[in-house]
């Protein structure tokens, strides 16, 4: 079945460690996105990519890094520079170009710093 | 600056009541799209409806309807005859050059 797969579902990180969240899609979408959601809050855009080997910072990119080496994959690294990384992370994809295509979301990764 | 504003943080209704969620957006683009998404307790966002900036015709799809008014930059969403399964967080989103979300409205439907 086509869709977006995020892994792992739950992730625990020690302070000072980098961790990488995986996002894979088989929808043949050009655009991919990473959002952060804190309890009781909306989704804030971290990074987005409209095409392979290109990506742009969103509203809260500090302390995060991404790569887009393949169309299907858009991993997010939460670095030790991110001061408060505990949150729910959602990955999404959509067709690029026309702005009217809806984004499809993965099931999310819940990251906790211990 | 907040691009998408959802005025209601929480709404609680009794089953079969109608629920209207307000959304106001801000963009300088003339071409943009607006969406409503639902986030059930499982966490995954589910796409509900889409409207482009050129089409102000309001529609009904099953128990969902929406009211898009470009003059007031509003895109309100209504659930008719609510059911317990409608309990979720609902997000309004704007797609101009990126997809931006409002803070969400938590809807609780009581039996």
Interface residues (C-beta under 8 A of the other chain):
Chain A: X33 X35 X41 X42 X43 X44 X45 X48 X56 X58 X88 X90 X92 X94 X99 X100 X102 X103 X104 X105 X106 X107 X108 X110
Chain B: X6 X31 X32 X33 X35 X37 X42 X43 X44 X45 X46 X47 X50 X52 X91 X95 X96 X97 X98 X99 X100 X101 X102 X103 X104
